[in-house]
Each structure stands twice: as structure tokens, then as C-alpha cells.
Amino acid sequence: MPHPPVSSKKASHFRIWLALSLAAAILAFPGPAEAYDVWSWLKARVDGNAAETIESDEHAFTVEEVTNGLESPWSMAFIPDGRIFVVERPGRIRIIEEGRMLDEPLTGAPEVFYAGQGGLLDIALHPEFENNRLIYLAYSVSNEQGQATRVSRYTLTEQGLTDEEVVFPGFFVDDNRYKHFGCRIVFGEDGMLYVTLGERGLKEQAQELDSLLGKTLRLTDTGDIPEDNPFVDTEDARPEIFTYGNRNSQGLDVQPGTGLLFASEHGPSWSDAPGGGDEVNIYEAGKNYGWPVIHHRETREGMVSPLLEYTPAIAPSGACFYDGEAFPEWRGSFFFANLVGKNIVRVALNGREVLGQEFLLEDAFGRLRDVEQGPHGHLYVLTSNTDAYGPGDPQGDRLLRLVPAREN
């Protein structure tokens, strides 16, 4: 059954402020000479007041705009020297330095297949990055065999990314729908690289162990197969597989202390089954998460039902665990960004146990693609309003930062 919220406030102060802001904006809306649509203009007005204090269940915070002008951003990484790398799906890695986006992107990014839901997707630093300077990228590629999600690693130098090494070449499918590429990559506490792959709309393959579609992979940092992977000794099964029966997971992170792998996963949303059915799962070795045999909160022996399920659809994307100092009551919470939901969900946890949920930034900044913990324990959020599914934004997509109210 659904878990109750942590408290009943649920950012009520913010709702009142948002309603008043929208009402004021409607009264002041410009004439037709201004060229962009009503929704974008109202949103810009709300964003302009983002420094207003927002009361959540546990903390008061403000939202700062770090930068705008992004195009279809997907993910971000925080470099120890203070820079932020923001991945744009068309194939660029934008550099944010001292609060300003540089004119030129990082050099050395791979050529990507940018169509449908494909493009340059996730970024991750090697656990020993400060010593080896290795950065991992997940992206879609195309050749005569079709399209696939690939993972490569690079050395970060003063000149940009160099020394490309393919870690996972991809599982190619010739399908012109160009959807469900995944993909999130994260290093576990065991030092292994975990990679989520969508089922590319070929849902039956999520149950087939000779296919890598609809799976989570577990690889060494060089792309080799760990000897203790769950299907290494299973006949006709791909040894890379860690979990199967997944539809399209776009959020992935490791719970500090337990090493458990939590994922946010897109449900069918009317395209393959009844609407909604978005999920939060704990991915564990060798387990079958049911797609497409079961979905929503259905159960079947030998298959894992979701820890949390959301109907109507919220379209969950990037996710992170919070263990910072800026928001002490949020420590241990699992955050994930939502595209259709246009919010951030915070799941309060005690290990595997869900203590409650709350919804942040509801309808304030449009579609949200990723949320990550950054320097000083602040939360960073990427919007996703300029892709094919978004309403557009005259200022481009934005990188936002959540800061405790007392710091302003």
C-alpha cells in the first residue's frame, strides 16, 4: 500500500507563494508582441522569484539558479577542482566554473547517436579519480547493426578528454523507435560499475537472459566480467547481467552504509500496459523485477514487486542518496527527479524500510531530469524543458541549487 508522507505540511507555504506569483504574473502578462508562450513566460516569472524561502517537511530552503542556456541536459558530475560538468544529450559536456557556464564545451566527448531518446547520457567519475583522472560516459551509438548504449572511459587532462577506452561496446538493436536506451552508471561500494539498459521497446527481451535489453549490468572498471556475477555459470545467459526484468531505469545510486543499489524505473505509462506503474526498486544480484510479466503492484513467485509504485505516472529520472551536512534531517534519504511529475521526490529510509515521502518543487520549474548532491551538501537539479517532450523555455534549461534558508 502507498506510504504516508512524513508530515501533512507538504510545502504548503510554497504552494501559497506559487499561487500568488502566478496570479500576479497573469495580471502583468505582456501583449502579443512578446514572442514566447504564456506557460514559458509565467514560468520565467516564478523562476525570477526563486530565492523565496520554501518550507518542506524537515527544512526551509531556497532555490538558486546556477546557470541557464542548457540544451536537453541529462546528468552532471562535480570535479574536485570545483568545476561542474553538465552533460547535454546532443553530445556536449558543458563546463560550469565559478558559477558561470563557459562558452566552449569540454573537448573530446564522443560522437553520439542523437535521435529519439538517444544521445550523450550519463557521466561518472572513477572512485580513484583524484589519482587516475578517469571519467566514464554512457551514450547511444549507431552502426550497420542498429543502435546501442555504449560506455567508454577517458582521461581528463588540461586539453579535455583523451585516451578513449570502450568499457562496454553495447548490445545493438535495429529498431527505429529509438527509445529506452537507459542509462545510468554508478560505481558500487564493491568498486564495480553498474549500468542500466532499457529494453528499447522490445519488452519480451527484458525476461531473456541471452539479451542485454532491460537489464542492469555489473562490470569491472575496465569492462571485464566479475567472477561472482550471478549468471556467470548459467548456460546461454549473458555473464554481464546483474538484474533483469527491468523496463527503463534512469535513476541509480548506492545507499551509503548498506551498499544497496536503489533505482528509479519508468513504468508502462499506457504505452505497454495500464498507465502509471513507475517504480523505485532495490536492485540485487540475480533478481527478476518482472517486466513485462508483472507491473504496477502485481506479484508473482520468483519476481520482485517494487518498493514504491506511482500511478498516475511521474516519469522518474536521475536519483541520488543524500549524506551531506547542509540538510541534516535529509541524511539517508533517496531523492529522484521526475519529468511528468515536475517535482523531486524525497524518500525517507531506514535501510530497506520506507519511513515516508515528500514532494519538493512541485510544478515550479517544469520537467526535472536529474538531482545530485554537490559541494557543501547542497542539492543540484537539472531541468528538462527543451527536449522533444518539454514545453520549451526561452532561457534554455537550467541548473538549480537548493540551499538552506539560513545561508542566504
QUIMOPE-V565354 format. One record per residue. N is the residue number from 1. RES is the residue in three letters. OMEGA is omega in whole degrees, -180 to 180 (NA if undefined). NEAR is the number of other C-alpha atoms within 12 Angstrom. Layout:
<<N/RES/OMEGA/NEAR> <N/RES/OMEGA/NEAR>>
//
This chain:
<<1/MET/-178/13> <2/PRO/179/17> <3/HIS/-178/19> <4/PRO/175/17> <5/PRO/180/23> <6/VAL/174/25> <7/SER/-175/19> <8/SER/-179/17> <9/LYS/175/21> <10/LYS/175/28> <11/ALA/-177/29> <12/SER/178/23> <13/HIS/-180/22> <14/PHE/179/32> <15/ARG/180/25> <16/ILE/179/18> <17/TRP/-179/23> <18/LEU/-180/30> <19/ALA/179/20> <20/LEU/179/18> <21/SER/-180/26> <22/LEU/179/28> <23/ALA/178/17> <24/ALA/-180/16> <25/ALA/180/24> <26/ILE/180/19> <27/LEU/-176/14> <28/ALA/-173/14> <29/PHE/-175/23> <30/PRO/179/16> <31/GLY/-175/13> <32/PRO/179/10> <33/ALA/174/8> <34/GLU/-163/12> <35/ALA/-174/12> <36/TYR/-167/20> <37/ASP/-176/19> <38/VAL/-177/24> <39/TRP/-178/24> <40/SER/-178/29> <41/TRP/178/28> <42/LEU/-180/32> <43/LYS/178/35> <44/ALA/178/30> <45/ARG/179/29> <46/VAL/-179/32> <47/ASP/-180/34> <48/GLY/179/21> <49/ASN/-171/26> <50/ALA/-179/29> <51/ALA/175/25> <52/GLU/179/27> <53/THR/178/29> <54/ILE/180/34> <55/GLU/173/28> <56/SER/-179/35> <57/ASP/-172/28> <58/GLU/-173/28> <59/HIS/167/25> <60/ALA/-178/30> <61/PHE/172/31> <62/THR/179/30> <63/VAL/178/35> <64/GLU/173/32> <65/GLU/178/31> <66/VAL/178/31> <67/THR/172/30> <68/ASN/179/32> <69/GLY/178/29> <70/LEU/178/40> <71/GLU/178/36> <72/SER/178/42> <73/PRO/-176/43> <74/TRP/-173/53> <75/SER/-179/50> <76/MET/176/46> <77/ALA/-179/39> <78/PHE/-178/32> <79/ILE/-177/25> <80/PRO/180/17> <81/ASP/177/16> <82/GLY/179/17> <83/ARG/172/23> <84/ILE/174/34> <85/PHE/178/42> <86/VAL/-178/50> <87/VAL/174/40> <88/GLU/-173/43> <89/ARG/177/40> <90/PRO/175/32> <91/GLY/-180/34> <92/ARG/170/36> <93/ILE/-177/41> <94/ARG/-177/39> <95/ILE/174/32> <96/ILE/-176/31> <97/GLU/-179/23> <98/GLU/175/13> <99/GLY/-178/19> <100/ARG/176/20> <101/MET/180/25> <102/LEU/-178/21> <103/ASP/-176/14> <104/GLU/177/15> <105/PRO/176/25> <106/LEU/180/29> <107/THR/175/22> <108/GLY/177/27> <109/ALA/-176/36> <110/PRO/170/35> <111/GLU/-174/24> <112/VAL/172/30> <113/PHE/-176/28> <114/TYR/178/29> <115/ALA/-178/26> <116/GLY/178/22> <117/GLN/-179/35> <118/GLY/178/39> <119/GLY/175/42> <120/LEU/-168/44> <121/LEU/-170/51> <122/ASP/179/49> <123/ILE/177/43> <124/ALA/175/39> <125/LEU/173/35> <126/HIS/179/33> <127/PRO/178/21> <128/GLU/-174/15> <129/PHE/-176/24> <130/GLU/177/17> <131/ASN/-173/13> <132/ASN/176/16> <133/ARG/-177/25> <134/LEU/177/29> <135/ILE/180/44> <136/TYR/178/45> <137/LEU/171/51> <138/ALA/-175/49> <139/TYR/179/48> <140/SER/-180/44> <141/VAL/-180/35> <142/SER/172/27> <143/ASN/-176/18> <144/GLU/178/11> <145/GLN/-177/14> <146/GLY/-178/20> <147/GLN/-179/34> <148/ALA/171/42> <149/THR/-177/48> <150/ARG/173/42> <151/VAL/176/44> <152/SER/176/42> <153/ARG/-173/37> <154/TYR/172/32> <155/THR/178/27> <156/LEU/178/27> <157/THR/176/18> <158/GLU/-180/11> <159/GLN/-178/13> <160/GLY/179/24> <161/LEU/-180/27> <162/THR/171/22> <163/ASP/180/20> <164/GLU/172/22> <165/GLU/178/22> <166/VAL/-180/23> <167/VAL/176/31> <168/PHE/-173/36> <169/PRO/179/25> <170/GLY/176/34> <171/PHE/-168/32> <172/PHE/177/26> <173/VAL/178/30> <174/ASP/-176/19> <175/ASP/-172/22> <176/ASN/175/19> <177/ARG/173/18> <178/TYR/-179/29> <179/LYS/174/33> <180/HIS/173/41> <181/PHE/-167/49> <182/GLY/4/49> <183/CYS/171/53> <184/ARG/178/47> <185/ILE/180/49> <186/VAL/174/44> <187/PHE/178/33> <188/GLY/177/32> <189/GLU/176/19> <190/ASP/-180/22> <191/GLY/-180/20> <192/MET/180/30> <193/LEU/178/43> <194/TYR/-173/48> <195/VAL/176/54> <196/THR/177/54> <197/LEU/174/53> <198/GLY/-178/46> <199/GLU/174/44> <200/ARG/-178/40> <201/GLY/178/32> <202/LEU/-164/30> <203/LYS/-179/33> <204/GLU/-178/27> <205/GLN/176/28> <206/ALA/180/35> <207/GLN/-173/31> <208/GLU/-175/27> <209/LEU/173/31> <210/ASP/177/23> <211/SER/177/32> <212/LEU/178/44> <213/LEU/-179/45> <214/GLY/-175/46> <215/LYS/162/52> <216/THR/-179/51> <217/LEU/175/51> <218/ARG/-174/44> <219/LEU/168/33> <220/THR/-179/25> <221/ASP/176/36> <222/THR/-180/25> <223/GLY/177/26> <224/ASP/-179/21> <225/ILE/176/26> <226/PRO/-177/25> <227/GLU/-178/17> <228/ASP/174/21> <229/ASN/-170/28> <230/PRO/-176/28> <231/PHE/-179/26> <232/VAL/-176/24> <233/ASP/180/17> <234/THR/-178/16> <235/GLU/177/11> <236/ASP/177/13> <237/ALA/176/23> <238/ARG/-174/28> <239/PRO/179/31> <240/GLU/-168/42> <241/ILE/173/45> <242/PHE/173/39> <243/THR/176/46> <244/TYR/-175/48> <245/GLY/178/45> <246/ASN/-179/57> <247/ARG/-179/52> <248/ASN/-176/47> <249/SER/-178/49> <250/GLN/174/50> <251/GLY/-175/49> <252/LEU/173/46> <253/ASP/-176/44> <254/VAL/178/36> <255/GLN/-180/32> <256/PRO/177/24> <257/GLY/-180/18> <258/THR/-175/19> <259/GLY/179/22> <260/LEU/-177/26> <261/LEU/179/41> <262/PHE/-178/42> <263/ALA/168/47> <264/SER/-170/46> <265/GLU/178/53> <266/HIS/172/50> <267/GLY/-172/47> <268/PRO/175/35> <269/SER/176/26> <270/TRP/-175/17> <271/SER/-178/17> <272/ASP/-174/23> <273/ALA/179/19> <274/PRO/-174/19> <275/GLY/-180/21> <276/GLY/-180/27> <277/GLY/174/37> <278/ASP/-167/44> <279/GLU/158/45> <280/VAL/-178/45> <281/ASN/167/42> <282/ILE/-177/36> <283/TYR/-180/43> <284/GLU/-170/28> <285/ALA/172/26> <286/GLY/-174/31> <287/LYS/-178/28> <288/ASN/-176/37> <289/TYR/160/44> <290/GLY/-175/35> <291/TRP/-2/46> <292/PRO/-176/35> <293/VAL/174/30> <294/ILE/177/31> <295/HIS/-171/38> <296/HIS/-178/40> <297/ARG/177/29> <298/GLU/180/21> <299/THR/173/19> <300/ARG/-180/18> <301/GLU/180/13> <302/GLY/179/15> <303/MET/-175/26> <304/VAL/173/32> <305/SER/-174/32> <306/PRO/171/37> <307/LEU/177/31> <308/LEU/180/39> <309/GLU/-174/30> <310/TYR/172/34> <311/THR/0/25> <312/PRO/-176/21> <313/ALA/172/27> <314/ILE/180/36> <315/ALA/-176/41> <316/PRO/-179/45> <317/SER/-170/50> <318/GLY/-172/52> <319/ALA/175/48> <320/CYS/167/43> <321/PHE/179/38> <322/TYR/175/36> <323/ASP/-177/27> <324/GLY/-178/24> <325/GLU/-174/19> <326/ALA/-179/25> <327/PHE/-171/28> <328/PRO/-180/18> <329/GLU/178/22> <330/TRP/-177/35> <331/ARG/-178/29> <332/GLY/-180/31> <333/SER/176/38> <334/PHE/-180/48> <335/PHE/170/45> <336/PHE/-178/50> <337/ALA/-177/48> <338/ASN/-177/43> <339/LEU/178/38> <340/VAL/179/32> <341/GLY/179/31> <342/LYS/-180/32> <343/ASN/170/35> <344/ILE/175/44> <345/VAL/172/42> <346/ARG/178/37> <347/VAL/177/39> <348/ALA/-172/33> <349/LEU/164/28> <350/ASN/-172/19> <351/GLY/179/22> <352/ARG/-173/25> <353/GLU/176/17> <354/VAL/180/27> <355/LEU/-179/23> <356/GLY/-179/26> <357/GLN/167/32> <358/GLU/-174/34> <359/PHE/-175/37> <360/LEU/175/42> <361/LEU/-176/43> <362/GLU/175/29> <363/ASP/-175/28> <364/ALA/-174/37> <365/PHE/179/47> <366/GLY/-177/38> <367/ARG/-178/42> <368/LEU/-172/47> <369/ARG/-173/52> <370/ASP/173/50> <371/VAL/-178/47> <372/GLU/172/42> <373/GLN/-179/38> <374/GLY/-180/31> <375/PRO/178/24> <376/HIS/179/21> <377/GLY/176/23> <378/HIS/176/32> <379/LEU/179/44> <380/TYR/-175/41> <381/VAL/174/49> <382/LEU/173/51> <383/THR/-179/52> <384/SER/-177/44> <385/ASN/-176/36> <386/THR/176/32> <387/ASP/-175/31> <388/ALA/-178/19> <389/TYR/-174/18> <390/GLY/-179/24> <391/PRO/-175/26> <392/GLY/178/30> <393/ASP/-178/34> <394/PRO/179/25> <395/GLN/-177/24> <396/GLY/177/28> <397/ASP/-169/40> <398/ARG/167/41> <399/LEU/-177/47> <400/LEU/179/37> <401/ARG/175/32> <402/LEU/-174/40> <403/VAL/176/34> <404/PRO/-176/31> <405/ALA/-177/23> <406/ARG/-178/15> <407/GLU/-177/17> <408/ASN/NA/14>>
//
